[in-house]
Amino acid sequence: MVKKEEGCSLRERLARLPAVDELLHEAARRGLLPGFPKTLVGEQLRARLAAVKEEIVRLGVETEVVFEPEKFWAAVESGLKEQMAWRLKPVVNATGVVIHTNLGRSRLSPAAIAQVAAVAAGYSNLEYDLENGYRSIRYANVEELLCRLSGAEAAVVVNNNAGAVLLALSALAAGREVVVSRGELVEIGGAFRIPEIVVQGGAMLCEVGATNRTHLADYEKAITEDTALLLKVHTSNYRISGFTNSPATRELVALGRARGIPVIEDLGSGNLIDLAACGLPGEPTVTEVIGSGVDLATFSGDKLLGGPQSGIVVGRRELVEKLKKHPLNRALRIDKMTLAALEATLKEFLDPRSALREIPTLRMLTRKPEELKKRARNLRRRLLRAGGNDPRLVMRVIPEASRAGGGALPMVELPTWVLQLRIEGQSVACLEKRLRSRRRPVIVRIVNDWLVFDPRTLESEDDAEIAAACRELLEL
Ligand SMILES: *Cc1c(COP(=O)(O)O)cnc(C)c1O
């Protein structure tokens, strides 16, 4: 921001720099004010001015330097733009991982988005009974739907499934023992580990069985006067294969009933429709789990349900009431936007065909390979055109497998077709980095020195963005 200047002392040079007040006037003249918040403009000006001073001092008297306004203002403006750029922003997910926790898990359905906007923009009957004019409880808005869809007597919704499990443990087992199979003491990612969450809930963990095999008799022997719950946990992100055993939910329920101990199942994903019928590996539905007699089941709202982040508990009224009344429920309560999105998402499940069509997570999970092949080929054609048939652009469409991801069928690989791309003379690592550094980042996988675009998680609108990104990559 400075250049050479003929003979004059360091002090004179510094004194000749514009004052902050003067710069603020100039900022207004240049439209930076009120274009940007005044505090940020002031901060930028002081920071850039300090940098100029430092440079003058660093170069010393021997080097002749002078203030260069245009470079200075360009730096100020780009600094302001960078500060005001969205930190949380939409990205294009070309990874093919449908329920990608790092990329926000589930995309909401159009109805859910519209309902969030409608409820967020104004007042609502969040906790208000419109019939009687009294205060009501917020869960009432979705409880009936959840009961209808799951076959349970009662339901409560909190922030996320980790919260739901913590709440259930705190409300039903504090100061007492929770029996869990050693094969189910899982870590789900982040800080959610079953042994730790049990302790956090104020309960004591009673581990039974072995890592690979746990029998009903193991649970039976572990039950004492202090036993509060039998907890069954979906192992979500890992599998033990080979010589394994774990009692079915039904068997645990029979044991729990006989001994008067509630059985809770942490389902993780909790699907409301039969995915096996859609060609996905069969996981029992929430309705089946409730039908098998568990006292409570917990699951996420943003995994296979395809709704907003939330933790849903369904089950026996008497137990759900205890959860509702526990102080932790207040700390974990969901907000009106979550409720709005959840209600809209759940309504889609009243007609499973509508759920499969309208809920992006389900739609993407059930895309057929033939459709994906067509999409990958369309994208390839589009990029060829965007690249003006640049010979450096090398692409091919091949069969591959996409991941469901996110604790929901995480081990499952879904057949897909992907577009592989590379640009001669450029490293794929560098290309990948440039794709994710864009204003609208494009997130891809790298496989064997190829950039991989999986159309499973792309909509046709994304093709234009990817084409623009591809042109940028060819420019250097
Ligand atoms: C994903 C998962 C959780 C955590 O759910 P969040 O909604 O992410 O809090 C807990 N238990 C199991 C089995 C899971 O798969």
PDBQT file of the ligand as one rigid body, heavy atoms in Angstrom, charges set to zero:
ROOT
HETATM    1  C1  LIG A 501     -27.163 -40.557  15.590  1.00  0.00    +0.000 C 
HETATM    2  C2  LIG A 501     -27.382 -41.306  16.825  1.00  0.00    +0.000 A 
HETATM    3  C3  LIG A 501     -27.510 -40.634  18.050  1.00  0.00    +0.000 A 
HETATM    4  C4  LIG A 501     -27.355 -39.154  18.157  1.00  0.00    +0.000 C 
HETATM    5  O1  LIG A 501     -28.434 -38.514  17.538  1.00  0.00    +0.000 OA
HETATM    6  P1  LIG A 501     -28.385 -36.939  17.306  1.00  0.00    +0.000 P 
HETATM    7  O2  LIG A 501     -29.725 -36.613  16.764  1.00  0.00    +0.000 OA
HETATM    8  O3  LIG A 501     -27.269 -36.699  16.358  1.00  0.00    +0.000 OA
HETATM    9  O4  LIG A 501     -28.134 -36.312  18.625  1.00  0.00    +0.000 OA
HETATM   10  C5  LIG A 501     -27.732 -41.387  19.178  1.00  0.00    +0.000 A 
HETATM   11  N1  LIG A 501     -27.835 -42.722  19.112  1.00  0.00    +0.000 NA
HETATM   12  C6  LIG A 501     -27.726 -43.402  17.955  1.00  0.00    +0.000 A 
HETATM   13  C7  LIG A 501     -27.848 -44.879  17.965  1.00  0.00    +0.000 C 
HETATM   14  C8  LIG A 501     -27.502 -42.707  16.771  1.00  0.00    +0.000 A 
HETATM   15  O5  LIG A 501     -27.383 -43.370  15.620  1.00  0.00    +0.000 OA
ENDROOT
TORSDOF 0
